[in-house]
Amino acid sequence: MFGDMMGKLQEMKQKSEEVKNRLDTMSVEADAENGLIKVVCTGNRKITSITIDQSLMADGDKEQLEDLTVLAINRALDKAEKVAEAEMAGIAKGMLPGM
């Protein structure tokens, strides 16, 4: 029984690493102010790009630009976290039925 459990844990660790690698290839996007600021990050919550519409630059409202950028980043990170949780839950469900 103990050996079987160790085998399951090893298999779960391997699947977890596979999910982490897959999350690096996934992208999620979020925006603020109807798409004037867009943020893209990986499923592992690494920001890969930030796009700011030129119209926001022309307004010259530095504080608004900063606030909207933070909002878009947080939205993207929240989406990435949900994707990662769903991926990990999938392997846990397959490995540990009833959890």
PDB file as gemmi writes it, atoms N, CA and C in Angstrom:
CRYST1    1.000    1.000    1.000  90.00  90.00  90.00 P 1                      
ATOM      1  N   MET A   1       0.817  -1.200   0.000  1.00  0.00           N  
ATOM      2  CA  MET A   1       0.000   0.000   0.000  1.00  0.00           C  
ATOM      3  C   MET A   1       0.857   1.259   0.000  1.00  0.00           C  
ATOM      4  N   PHE A   2       1.901   1.271   0.862  1.00  0.00           N  
ATOM      5  CA  PHE A   2       2.769   2.437   0.932  1.00  0.00           C  
ATOM      6  C   PHE A   2       3.492   2.674  -0.386  1.00  0.00           C  
ATOM      7  N   GLY A   3       3.952   1.578  -1.016  1.00  0.00           N  
ATOM      8  CA  GLY A   3       4.632   1.686  -2.306  1.00  0.00           C  
ATOM      9  C   GLY A   3       3.718   2.229  -3.380  1.00  0.00           C  
ATOM     10  N   ASP A   4       2.458   1.797  -3.350  1.00  0.00           N  
ATOM     11  CA  ASP A   4       1.468   2.295  -4.306  1.00  0.00           C  
ATOM     12  C   ASP A   4       1.244   3.791  -4.123  1.00  0.00           C  
ATOM     13  N   MET A   5       1.202   4.214  -2.850  1.00  0.00           N  
ATOM     14  CA  MET A   5       0.996   5.639  -2.557  1.00  0.00           C  
ATOM     15  C   MET A   5       2.196   6.460  -3.033  1.00  0.00           C  
ATOM     16  N   MET A   6       3.395   5.956  -2.826  1.00  0.00           N  
ATOM     17  CA  MET A   6       4.598   6.654  -3.282  1.00  0.00           C  
ATOM     18  C   MET A   6       4.612   6.759  -4.805  1.00  0.00           C  
ATOM     19  N   GLY A   7       4.177   5.696  -5.463  1.00  0.00           N  
ATOM     20  CA  GLY A   7       4.087   5.724  -6.920  1.00  0.00           C  
ATOM     21  C   GLY A   7       3.103   6.773  -7.393  1.00  0.00           C  
ATOM     22  N   LYS A   8       1.966   6.876  -6.711  1.00  0.00           N  
ATOM     23  CA  LYS A   8       0.945   7.882  -7.050  1.00  0.00           C  
ATOM     24  C   LYS A   8       1.491   9.288  -6.842  1.00  0.00           C  
ATOM     25  N   LEU A   9       2.209   9.484  -5.742  1.00  0.00           N  
ATOM     26  CA  LEU A   9       2.788  10.809  -5.473  1.00  0.00           C  
ATOM     27  C   LEU A   9       3.815  11.182  -6.532  1.00  0.00           C  
ATOM     28  N   GLN A  10       4.636  10.230  -6.931  1.00  0.00           N  
ATOM     29  CA  GLN A  10       5.640  10.479  -7.974  1.00  0.00           C  
ATOM     30  C   GLN A  10       4.954  10.818  -9.296  1.00  0.00           C  
ATOM     31  N   GLU A  11       3.895  10.067  -9.604  1.00  0.00           N  
ATOM     32  CA  GLU A  11       3.149  10.326 -10.834  1.00  0.00           C  
ATOM     33  C   GLU A  11       2.492  11.702 -10.793  1.00  0.00           C  
ATOM     34  N   MET A  12       1.961  12.066  -9.632  1.00  0.00           N  
ATOM     35  CA  MET A  12       1.329  13.373  -9.483  1.00  0.00           C  
ATOM     36  C   MET A  12       2.361  14.495  -9.643  1.00  0.00           C  
ATOM     37  N   LYS A  13       3.546  14.295  -9.096  1.00  0.00           N  
ATOM     38  CA  LYS A  13       4.617  15.287  -9.219  1.00  0.00           C  
ATOM     39  C   LYS A  13       4.985  15.472 -10.695  1.00  0.00           C  
ATOM     40  N   GLN A  14       5.097  14.370 -11.426  1.00  0.00           N  
ATOM     41  CA  GLN A  14       5.433  14.436 -12.842  1.00  0.00           C  
ATOM     42  C   GLN A  14       4.336  15.164 -13.616  1.00  0.00           C  
ATOM     43  N   LYS A  15       3.086  14.831 -13.334  1.00  0.00           N  
ATOM     44  CA  LYS A  15       1.979  15.492 -14.027  1.00  0.00           C  
ATOM     45  C   LYS A  15       1.929  16.975 -13.672  1.00  0.00           C  
ATOM     46  N   SER A  16       2.253  17.299 -12.444  1.00  0.00           N  
ATOM     47  CA  SER A  16       2.287  18.695 -12.014  1.00  0.00           C  
ATOM     48  C   SER A  16       3.333  19.480 -12.812  1.00  0.00           C  
ATOM     49  N   GLU A  17       4.491  18.885 -13.013  1.00  0.00           N  
ATOM     50  CA  GLU A  17       5.538  19.530 -13.813  1.00  0.00           C  
ATOM     51  C   GLU A  17       5.080  19.711 -15.260  1.00  0.00           C  
ATOM     52  N   GLU A  18       4.382  18.709 -15.795  1.00  0.00           N  
ATOM     53  CA  GLU A  18       3.861  18.809 -17.156  1.00  0.00           C  
ATOM     54  C   GLU A  18       2.856  19.964 -17.268  1.00  0.00           C  
ATOM     55  N   VAL A  19       2.013  20.110 -16.254  1.00  0.00           N  
ATOM     56  CA  VAL A  19       1.034  21.203 -16.256  1.00  0.00           C  
ATOM     57  C   VAL A  19       1.746  22.542 -16.188  1.00  0.00           C  
ATOM     58  N   LYS A  20       2.762  22.653 -15.339  1.00  0.00           N  
ATOM     59  CA  LYS A  20       3.512  23.913 -15.237  1.00  0.00           C  
ATOM     60  C   LYS A  20       4.143  24.279 -16.577  1.00  0.00           C  
ATOM     61  N   ASN A  21       4.693  23.291 -17.264  1.00  0.00           N  
ATOM     62  CA  ASN A  21       5.281  23.542 -18.580  1.00  0.00           C  
ATOM     63  C   ASN A  21       4.222  23.974 -19.585  1.00  0.00           C  
ATOM     64  N   ARG A  22       3.060  23.315 -19.529  1.00  0.00           N  
ATOM     65  CA  ARG A  22       1.968  23.674 -20.433  1.00  0.00           C  
ATOM     66  C   ARG A  22       1.461  25.090 -20.137  1.00  0.00           C  
ATOM     67  N   LEU A  23       1.406  25.457 -18.869  1.00  0.00           N  
ATOM     68  CA  LEU A  23       0.947  26.800 -18.496  1.00  0.00           C  
ATOM     69  C   LEU A  23       1.866  27.883 -19.049  1.00  0.00           C  
ATOM     70  N   ASP A  24       3.147  27.553 -19.186  1.00  0.00           N  
ATOM     71  CA  ASP A  24       4.088  28.520 -19.784  1.00  0.00           C  
ATOM     72  C   ASP A  24       3.744  28.829 -21.232  1.00  0.00           C  
ATOM     73  N   THR A  25       3.066  27.904 -21.901  1.00  0.00           N  
ATOM     74  CA  THR A  25       2.719  28.113 -23.310  1.00  0.00           C  
ATOM     75  C   THR A  25       1.335  28.720 -23.492  1.00  0.00           C  
ATOM     76  N   MET A  26       0.558  28.785 -22.418  1.00  0.00           N  
ATOM     77  CA  MET A  26      -0.789  29.361 -22.497  1.00  0.00           C  
ATOM     78  C   MET A  26      -0.725  30.861 -22.263  1.00  0.00           C  
ATOM     79  N   SER A  27      -1.603  31.581 -22.954  1.00  0.00           N  
ATOM     80  CA  SER A  27      -1.689  33.025 -22.761  1.00  0.00           C  
ATOM     81  C   SER A  27      -3.100  33.408 -22.374  1.00  0.00           C  
ATOM     82  N   VAL A  28      -3.189  34.350 -21.452  1.00  0.00           N  
ATOM     83  CA  VAL A  28      -4.472  34.947 -21.110  1.00  0.00           C  
ATOM     84  C   VAL A  28      -4.329  36.454 -21.293  1.00  0.00           C  
ATOM     85  N   GLU A  29      -5.438  37.086 -21.661  1.00  0.00           N  
ATOM     86  CA  GLU A  29      -5.417  38.527 -21.907  1.00  0.00           C  
ATOM     87  C   GLU A  29      -6.530  39.176 -21.105  1.00  0.00           C  
ATOM     88  N   ALA A  30      -6.233  40.349 -20.586  1.00  0.00           N  
ATOM     89  CA  ALA A  30      -7.241  41.146 -19.896  1.00  0.00           C  
ATOM     90  C   ALA A  30      -7.031  42.596 -20.305  1.00  0.00           C  
ATOM     91  N   ASP A  31      -8.068  43.392 -20.092  1.00  0.00           N  
ATOM     92  CA  ASP A  31      -7.948  44.791 -20.472  1.00  0.00           C  
ATOM     93  C   ASP A  31      -8.604  45.688 -19.439  1.00  0.00           C  
ATOM     94  N   ALA A  32      -8.415  46.968 -19.636  1.00  0.00           N  
ATOM     95  CA  ALA A  32      -9.064  48.004 -18.830  1.00  0.00           C  
ATOM     96  C   ALA A  32      -9.488  49.112 -19.779  1.00  0.00           C  
ATOM     97  N   GLU A  33     -10.504  49.839 -19.353  1.00  0.00           N  
ATOM     98  CA  GLU A  33     -11.007  50.983 -20.124  1.00  0.00           C  
ATOM     99  C   GLU A  33     -11.374  50.584 -21.548  1.00  0.00           C  
ATOM    100  N   ASN A  34     -12.186  49.523 -21.622  1.00  0.00           N  
ATOM    101  CA  ASN A  34     -12.689  49.026 -22.913  1.00  0.00           C  
ATOM    102  C   ASN A  34     -11.581  48.702 -23.914  1.00  0.00           C  
ATOM    103  N   GLY A  35     -10.518  48.112 -23.421  1.00  0.00           N  
ATOM    104  CA  GLY A  35      -9.451  47.663 -24.305  1.00  0.00           C  
ATOM    105  C   GLY A  35      -8.361  48.681 -24.590  1.00  0.00           C  
ATOM    106  N   LEU A  36      -8.422  49.836 -23.961  1.00  0.00           N  
ATOM    107  CA  LEU A  36      -7.376  50.835 -24.209  1.00  0.00           C  
ATOM    108  C   LEU A  36      -6.041  50.403 -23.601  1.00  0.00           C  
ATOM    109  N   ILE A  37      -6.104  49.574 -22.579  1.00  0.00           N  
ATOM    110  CA  ILE A  37      -4.892  48.962 -22.028  1.00  0.00           C  
ATOM    111  C   ILE A  37      -5.132  47.456 -22.038  1.00  0.00           C  
ATOM    112  N   LYS A  38      -4.198  46.726 -22.636  1.00  0.00           N  
ATOM    113  CA  LYS A  38      -4.291  45.268 -22.702  1.00  0.00           C  
ATOM    114  C   LYS A  38      -3.035  44.663 -22.096  1.00  0.00           C  
ATOM    115  N   VAL A  39      -3.246  43.606 -21.320  1.00  0.00           N  
ATOM    116  CA  VAL A  39      -2.142  42.894 -20.694  1.00  0.00           C  
ATOM    117  C   VAL A  39      -2.265  41.419 -21.048  1.00  0.00           C  
ATOM    118  N   VAL A  40      -1.145  40.830 -21.439  1.00  0.00           N  
ATOM    119  CA  VAL A  40      -1.094  39.405 -21.748  1.00  0.00           C  
ATOM    120  C   VAL A  40      -0.094  38.772 -20.787  1.00  0.00           C  
ATOM    121  N   CYS A  41      -0.499  37.619 -20.225  1.00  0.00           N  
ATOM    122  CA  CYS A  41       0.433  36.883 -19.379  1.00  0.00           C  
ATOM    123  C   CYS A  41       0.266  35.392 -19.624  1.00  0.00           C  
ATOM    124  N   THR A  42       1.251  34.635 -19.158  1.00  0.00           N  
ATOM    125  CA  THR A  42       1.191  33.178 -19.297  1.00  0.00           C  
ATOM    126  C   THR A  42       0.294  32.605 -18.206  1.00  0.00           C  
ATOM    127  N   GLY A  43      -0.018  31.338 -18.343  1.00  0.00           N  
ATOM    128  CA  GLY A  43      -0.768  30.654 -17.307  1.00  0.00           C  
ATOM    129  C   GLY A  43      -0.008  30.558 -15.996  1.00  0.00           C  
ATOM    130  N   ASN A  44       1.300  30.759 -16.045  1.00  0.00           N  
ATOM    131  CA  ASN A  44       2.133  30.774 -14.839  1.00  0.00           C  
ATOM    132  C   ASN A  44       2.306  32.189 -14.284  1.00  0.00           C  
ATOM    133  N   ARG A  45       1.455  33.099 -14.730  1.00  0.00           N  
ATOM    134  CA  ARG A  45       1.379  34.470 -14.207  1.00  0.00           C  
ATOM    135  C   ARG A  45       2.645  35.294 -14.453  1.00  0.00           C  
ATOM    136  N   LYS A  46       3.189  35.152 -15.646  1.00  0.00           N  
ATOM    137  CA  LYS A  46       4.305  36.006 -16.070  1.00  0.00           C  
ATOM    138  C   LYS A  46       3.794  36.942 -17.160  1.00  0.00           C  
ATOM    139  N   ILE A  47       3.934  38.230 -16.940  1.00  0.00           N  
ATOM    140  CA  ILE A  47       3.472  39.228 -17.910  1.00  0.00           C  
ATOM    141  C   ILE A  47       4.351  39.136 -19.145  1.00  0.00           C  
ATOM    142  N   THR A  48       3.713  39.015 -20.320  1.00  0.00           N  
ATOM    143  CA  THR A  48       4.482  38.944 -21.563  1.00  0.00           C  
ATOM    144  C   THR A  48       4.338  40.211 -22.401  1.00  0.00           C  
ATOM    145  N   SER A  49       3.236  40.955 -22.223  1.00  0.00           N  
ATOM    146  CA  SER A  49       3.119  42.218 -22.958  1.00  0.00           C  
ATOM    147  C   SER A  49       2.069  43.121 -22.321  1.00  0.00           C  
ATOM    148  N   ILE A  50       2.292  44.404 -22.501  1.00  0.00           N  
ATOM    149  CA  ILE A  50       1.342  45.436 -22.091  1.00  0.00           C  
ATOM    150  C   ILE A  50       1.209  46.381 -23.278  1.00  0.00           C  
ATOM    151  N   THR A  51      -0.030  46.611 -23.702  1.00  0.00           N  
ATOM    152  CA  THR A  51      -0.288  47.518 -24.816  1.00  0.00           C  
ATOM    153  C   THR A  51      -1.151  48.672 -24.308  1.00  0.00           C  
ATOM    154  N   ILE A  52      -0.701  49.889 -24.568  1.00  0.00           N  
ATOM    155  CA  ILE A  52      -1.422  51.083 -24.137  1.00  0.00           C  
ATOM    156  C   ILE A  52      -1.796  51.882 -25.371  1.00  0.00           C  
ATOM    157  N   ASP A  53      -3.093  52.130 -25.530  1.00  0.00           N  
ATOM    158  CA  ASP A  53      -3.579  52.900 -26.662  1.00  0.00           C  
ATOM    159  C   ASP A  53      -3.005  54.324 -26.609  1.00  0.00           C  
ATOM    160  N   GLN A  54      -2.653  54.833 -27.761  1.00  0.00           N  
ATOM    161  CA  GLN A  54      -2.038  56.157 -27.864  1.00  0.00           C  
ATOM    162  C   GLN A  54      -2.924  57.254 -27.274  1.00  0.00           C  
ATOM    163  N   SER A  55      -4.241  57.086 -27.336  1.00  0.00           N  
ATOM    164  CA  SER A  55      -5.140  58.126 -26.821  1.00  0.00           C  
ATOM    165  C   SER A  55      -4.950  58.351 -25.319  1.00  0.00           C  
ATOM    166  N   LEU A  56      -4.591  57.314 -24.603  1.00  0.00           N  
ATOM    167  CA  LEU A  56      -4.334  57.481 -23.172  1.00  0.00           C  
ATOM    168  C   LEU A  56      -3.037  58.246 -22.935  1.00  0.00           C  
ATOM    169  N   MET A  57      -2.105  58.088 -23.828  1.00  0.00           N  
ATOM    170  CA  MET A  57      -0.834  58.809 -23.703  1.00  0.00           C  
ATOM    171  C   MET A  57      -1.039  60.299 -23.966  1.00  0.00           C  
ATOM    172  N   ALA A  58      -1.930  60.600 -24.889  1.00  0.00           N  
ATOM    173  CA  ALA A  58      -2.177  61.989 -25.267  1.00  0.00           C  
ATOM    174  C   ALA A  58      -2.880  62.758 -24.152  1.00  0.00           C  
ATOM    175  N   ASP A  59      -3.684  62.062 -23.354  1.00  0.00           N  
ATOM    176  CA  ASP A  59      -4.403  62.737 -22.274  1.00  0.00           C  
ATOM    177  C   ASP A  59      -3.456  63.306 -21.227  1.00  0.00           C  
ATOM    178  N   GLY A  60      -2.324  62.660 -21.033  1.00  0.00           N  
ATOM    179  CA  GLY A  60      -1.332  63.157 -20.092  1.00  0.00           C  
ATOM    180  C   GLY A  60      -1.694  62.942 -18.635  1.00  0.00           C  
ATOM    181  N   ASP A  61      -2.741  62.164 -18.352  1.00  0.00           N  
ATOM    182  CA  ASP A  61      -3.135  61.898 -16.975  1.00  0.00           C  
ATOM    183  C   ASP A  61      -2.361  60.681 -16.476  1.00  0.00           C  
ATOM    184  N   LYS A  62      -1.187  60.954 -15.929  1.00  0.00           N  
ATOM    185  CA  LYS A  62      -0.279  59.892 -15.485  1.00  0.00           C  
ATOM    186  C   LYS A  62      -0.935  58.996 -14.437  1.00  0.00           C  
ATOM    187  N   GLU A  63      -1.644  59.560 -13.499  1.00  0.00           N  
ATOM    188  CA  GLU A  63      -2.267  58.783 -12.428  1.00  0.00           C  
ATOM    189  C   GLU A  63      -3.335  57.832 -12.989  1.00  0.00           C  
ATOM    190  N   GLN A  64      -4.138  58.311 -13.924  1.00  0.00           N  
ATOM    191  CA  GLN A  64      -5.156  57.458 -14.533  1.00  0.00           C  
ATOM    192  C   GLN A  64      -4.494  56.316 -15.304  1.00  0.00           C  
ATOM    193  N   LEU A  65      -3.448  56.633 -16.042  1.00  0.00           N  
ATOM    194  CA  LEU A  65      -2.726  55.612 -16.809  1.00  0.00           C  
ATOM    195  C   LEU A  65      -2.159  54.542 -15.883  1.00  0.00           C  
ATOM    196  N   GLU A  66      -1.566  54.965 -14.785  1.00  0.00           N  
ATOM    197  CA  GLU A  66      -1.016  54.009 -13.820  1.00  0.00           C  
ATOM    198  C   GLU A  66      -2.118  53.137 -13.216  1.00  0.00           C  
ATOM    199  N   ASP A  67      -3.233  53.761 -12.831  1.00  0.00           N  
ATOM    200  CA  ASP A  67      -4.348  53.021 -12.229  1.00  0.00           C  
ATOM    201  C   ASP A  67      -4.929  52.002 -13.197  1.00  0.00           C  
ATOM    202  N   LEU A  68      -5.120  52.403 -14.437  1.00  0.00           N  
ATOM    203  CA  LEU A  68      -5.679  51.492 -15.439  1.00  0.00           C  
ATOM    204  C   LEU A  68      -4.725  50.353 -15.756  1.00  0.00           C  
ATOM    205  N   THR A  69      -3.435  50.642 -15.762  1.00  0.00           N  
ATOM    206  CA  THR A  69      -2.435  49.609 -16.015  1.00  0.00           C  
ATOM    207  C   THR A  69      -2.446  48.570 -14.888  1.00  0.00           C  
ATOM    208  N   VAL A  70      -2.492  49.028 -13.660  1.00  0.00           N  
ATOM    209  CA  VAL A  70      -2.559  48.122 -12.521  1.00  0.00           C  
ATOM    210  C   VAL A  70      -3.830  47.275 -12.595  1.00  0.00           C  
ATOM    211  N   LEU A  71      -4.941  47.898 -12.940  1.00  0.00           N  
ATOM    212  CA  LEU A  71      -6.209  47.177 -13.065  1.00  0.00           C  
ATOM    213  C   LEU A  71      -6.122  46.074 -14.121  1.00  0.00           C  
ATOM    214  N   ALA A  72      -5.591  46.399 -15.278  1.00  0.00           N  
ATOM    215  CA  ALA A  72      -5.463  45.408 -16.355  1.00  0.00           C  
ATOM    216  C   ALA A  72      -4.521  44.280 -15.958  1.00  0.00           C  
ATOM    217  N   ILE A  73      -3.421  44.606 -15.298  1.00  0.00           N  
ATOM    218  CA  ILE A  73      -2.471  43.580 -14.853  1.00  0.00           C  
ATOM    219  C   ILE A  73      -3.139  42.647 -13.850  1.00  0.00           C  
ATOM    220  N   ASN A  74      -3.832  43.209 -12.884  1.00  0.00           N  
ATOM    221  CA  ASN A  74      -4.491  42.373 -11.879  1.00  0.00           C  
ATOM    222  C   ASN A  74      -5.556  41.483 -12.497  1.00  0.00           C  
ATOM    223  N   ARG A  75      -6.280  41.982 -13.478  1.00  0.00           N  
ATOM    224  CA  ARG A  75      -7.281  41.168 -14.163  1.00  0.00           C  
ATOM    225  C   ARG A  75      -6.622  40.009 -14.902  1.00  0.00           C  
ATOM    226  N   ALA A  76      -5.509  40.287 -15.567  1.00  0.00           N  
ATOM    227  CA  ALA A  76      -4.799  39.229 -16.300  1.00  0.00           C  
ATOM    228  C   ALA A  76      -4.252  38.179 -15.333  1.00  0.00           C  
ATOM    229  N   LEU A  77      -3.693  38.626 -14.217  1.00  0.00           N  
ATOM    230  CA  LEU A  77      -3.157  37.682 -13.241  1.00  0.00           C  
ATOM    231  C   LEU A  77      -4.261  36.835 -12.617  1.00  0.00           C  
ATOM    232  N   ASP A  78      -5.420  37.426 -12.380  1.00  0.00           N  
ATOM    233  CA  ASP A  78      -6.566  36.665 -11.861  1.00  0.00           C  
ATOM    234  C   ASP A  78      -6.995  35.586 -12.854  1.00  0.00           C  
ATOM    235  N   LYS A  79      -7.067  35.952 -14.134  1.00  0.00           N  
ATOM    236  CA  LYS A  79      -7.435  34.969 -15.160  1.00  0.00           C  
ATOM    237  C   LYS A  79      -6.409  33.843 -15.217  1.00  0.00           C  
ATOM    238  N   ALA A  80      -5.138  34.199 -15.167  1.00  0.00           N  
ATOM    239  CA  ALA A  80      -4.079  33.192 -15.222  1.00  0.00           C  
ATOM    240  C   ALA A  80      -4.164  32.258 -14.019  1.00  0.00           C  
ATOM    241  N   GLU A  81      -4.460  32.803 -12.865  1.00  0.00           N  
ATOM    242  CA  GLU A  81      -4.571  31.976 -11.664  1.00  0.00           C  
ATOM    243  C   GLU A  81      -5.722  30.976 -11.798  1.00  0.00           C  
ATOM    244  N   LYS A  82      -6.843  31.416 -12.353  1.00  0.00           N  
ATOM    245  CA  LYS A  82      -7.979  30.519 -12.541  1.00  0.00           C  
ATOM    246  C   LYS A  82      -7.648  29.406 -13.531  1.00  0.00           C  
ATOM    247  N   VAL A  83      -6.916  29.743 -14.589  1.00  0.00           N  
ATOM    248  CA  VAL A  83      -6.507  28.724 -15.559  1.00  0.00           C  
ATOM    249  C   VAL A  83      -5.580  27.712 -14.887  1.00  0.00           C  
ATOM    250  N   ALA A  84      -4.628  28.206 -14.104  1.00  0.00           N  
ATOM    251  CA  ALA A  84      -3.684  27.318 -13.427  1.00  0.00           C  
ATOM    252  C   ALA A  84      -4.406  26.421 -12.424  1.00  0.00           C  
ATOM    253  N   GLU A  85      -5.336  26.988 -11.667  1.00  0.00           N  
ATOM    254  CA  GLU A  85      -6.087  26.190 -10.700  1.00  0.00           C  
ATOM    255  C   GLU A  85      -6.895  25.092 -11.390  1.00  0.00           C  
ATOM    256  N   ALA A  86      -7.514  25.437 -12.512  1.00  0.00           N  
ATOM    257  CA  ALA A  86      -8.302  24.451 -13.247  1.00  0.00           C  
ATOM    258  C   ALA A  86      -7.416  23.325 -13.770  1.00  0.00           C  
ATOM    259  N   GLU A  87      -6.244  23.663 -14.275  1.00  0.00           N  
ATOM    260  CA  GLU A  87      -5.321  22.652 -14.791  1.00  0.00           C  
ATOM    261  C   GLU A  87      -4.850  21.727 -13.666  1.00  0.00           C  
ATOM    262  N   MET A  88      -4.496  22.294 -12.531  1.00  0.00           N  
ATOM    263  CA  MET A  88      -4.013  21.493 -11.408  1.00  0.00           C  
ATOM    264  C   MET A  88      -5.137  20.644 -10.820  1.00  0.00           C  
ATOM    265  N   ALA A  89      -6.329  21.195 -10.770  1.00  0.00           N  
ATOM    266  CA  ALA A  89      -7.477  20.440 -10.243  1.00  0.00           C  
ATOM    267  C   ALA A  89      -7.753  19.236 -11.134  1.00  0.00           C  
ATOM    268  N   GLY A  90      -7.543  19.401 -12.435  1.00  0.00           N  
ATOM    269  CA  GLY A  90      -7.737  18.299 -13.354  1.00  0.00           C  
ATOM    270  C   GLY A  90      -6.824  17.123 -13.067  1.00  0.00           C  
ATOM    271  N   ILE A  91      -5.564  17.396 -12.767  1.00  0.00           N  
ATOM    272  CA  ILE A  91      -4.665  16.277 -12.480  1.00  0.00           C  
ATOM    273  C   ILE A  91      -4.938  15.702 -11.100  1.00  0.00           C  
ATOM    274  N   ALA A  92      -5.305  16.533 -10.146  1.00  0.00           N  
ATOM    275  CA  ALA A  92      -5.587  16.045  -8.795  1.00  0.00           C  
ATOM    276  C   ALA A  92      -6.835  15.149  -8.824  1.00  0.00           C  
ATOM    277  N   LYS A  93      -7.826  15.540  -9.584  1.00  0.00           N  
ATOM    278  CA  LYS A  93      -9.045  14.757  -9.662  1.00  0.00           C  
ATOM    279  C   LYS A  93      -8.770  13.377 -10.274  1.00  0.00           C  
ATOM    280  N   GLY A  94      -7.925  13.366 -11.301  1.00  0.00           N  
ATOM    281  CA  GLY A  94      -7.584  12.104 -11.930  1.00  0.00           C  
ATOM    282  C   GLY A  94      -6.746  11.188 -11.047  1.00  0.00           C  
ATOM    283  N   MET A  95      -5.938  11.801 -10.191  1.00  0.00           N  
ATOM    284  CA  MET A  95      -5.029  11.021  -9.358  1.00  0.00           C  
ATOM    285  C   MET A  95      -5.646  10.646  -8.013  1.00  0.00           C  
ATOM    286  N   LEU A  96      -6.449  11.532  -7.460  1.00  0.00           N  
ATOM    287  CA  LEU A  96      -7.013  11.319  -6.127  1.00  0.00           C  
ATOM    288  C   LEU A  96      -8.524  11.398  -6.197  1.00  0.00           C  
ATOM    289  N   PRO A  97      -9.174  10.380  -6.642  1.00  0.00           N  
ATOM    290  CA  PRO A  97     -10.636  10.402  -6.750  1.00  0.00           C  
ATOM    291  C   PRO A  97     -11.279  10.682  -5.395  1.00  0.00           C  
ATOM    292  N   GLY A  98     -12.348  11.449  -5.438  1.00  0.00           N  
ATOM    293  CA  GLY A  98     -13.066  11.777  -4.219  1.00  0.00           C  
ATOM    294  C   GLY A  98     -12.587  13.028  -3.539  1.00  0.00           C  
ATOM    295  N   MET A  99     -11.564  13.690  -4.089  1.00  0.00           N  
ATOM    296  CA  MET A  99     -11.080  14.927  -3.475  1.00  0.00           C  
ATOM    297  C   MET A  99     -11.744  16.102  -4.107  1.00  0.00           C  
TER     298      MET A  99                                                      
END                                                                             
